């Protein structure tokens, strides 16, 4: 079992902070800040992501260094990409006004 290391916590937190700061610089270059950047929950979630990446790096790379830094960068990057791949809307049923014939061939066609 891995041990918890303060150098890993520090390296991972710096890695998470670098990733978040790179997003902030990207927003600044777009010259239009999203509305959610002015809300408290965005900044709290950013702090939680930075802390979580530091804690993960402290367990996976307790000695810190480059591995701890990279674990810290990968944490928020992975979590932020999960929201990007989720489908916006899923259609699981047919339209309400769809009429189907009760035949076996129509059932196989969907």
N, C-alpha and C positions, 0 to 999 in steps of 0.2 A: 504494500500500500504506500502511496506517495505521501510525503510529508508536506506540510504547509511551509512556504518560505517567503520571508519578507522581500528579498530581492526579486522573486518572481512576481509578487503582488505589485511592486513598484514598476517593473518592466512591462507587465501586462496593462497596468493602468495608463502608463505613458503611451503604449500602443493603441489602446482604445481612444485616448485623447487625440492622438495624431489622426486616427481615422475620422473621428467626429469633426476635428478642425478642418480636415480636407473637404468634408461636405459643406462646412460653413463658407470656406473660400469659394467653392463651386457655386453656392447660392449668391455670393457677392458678385461674382463675375457675370452671372445671369442678369444682374441689375434689377431683378424683381424678386424680393424675398417672399416666400410663401406665407400665408396668413398664420399658419400654425407656429411659426417661429416667434410670434408675439404672445404665445400662451404659456402659462406656467407648466402645464403637463409635458410639453415638449422638452423643456429644460430638465425637468425631473427624470423623464425617461432617458435622456442623454446621460445624466449622472448615474442612473442605475446601470445602463449599458457599460459605461466606463468602469464602474465598480465591479460588475459581474465579469468583465473581461480580465480585470486584475485578479479576482479570486480564482478564476479558471486557470490563469497562467501560474498562480501561486501553487496550485496542485499539480499541474502538468509539467511545469518547469520551475521547480522551487529555487533553482540557482539563478534564475533570471537570465540575463544575456539576450542574445538575439532570438532564441526560441521563445522566451517569455514575451518579448516584444511582438513577435509574429502571432502568437496565440492571442495577445491583446488586440491586435489589428483584425484578426479573423473573426473574433466574437461578434462585434457589432456589424461587421460586413455580412456575416452569415445571417444574422437575425433580420437585418434590414432587407435582405434579398428575399426572405420568406414572404413578406408582404407583396413583393413585386411579382411573384409567380402565382399567387392565389388568383383564381378566376373572379372576375367582377360579379358575374351573375350566372347561376347554374340553372338550366332548364331540365327538370327531371320528368315532366309530364307533357302530354300533348296539349295543344291549344284547346281552350274551352269549347270552341265552336267546331272542332274537327269532327267529321263524321267518318266512321269506319264501317266497312262491311264485315260481318261476322264470318269470315272465311279463314281457312288455314293459310292460304297464300298471302292474304293481307296481314295476317299476324307475323309471318316471316319477313315481310317487307318492312314492318315497323310502323 
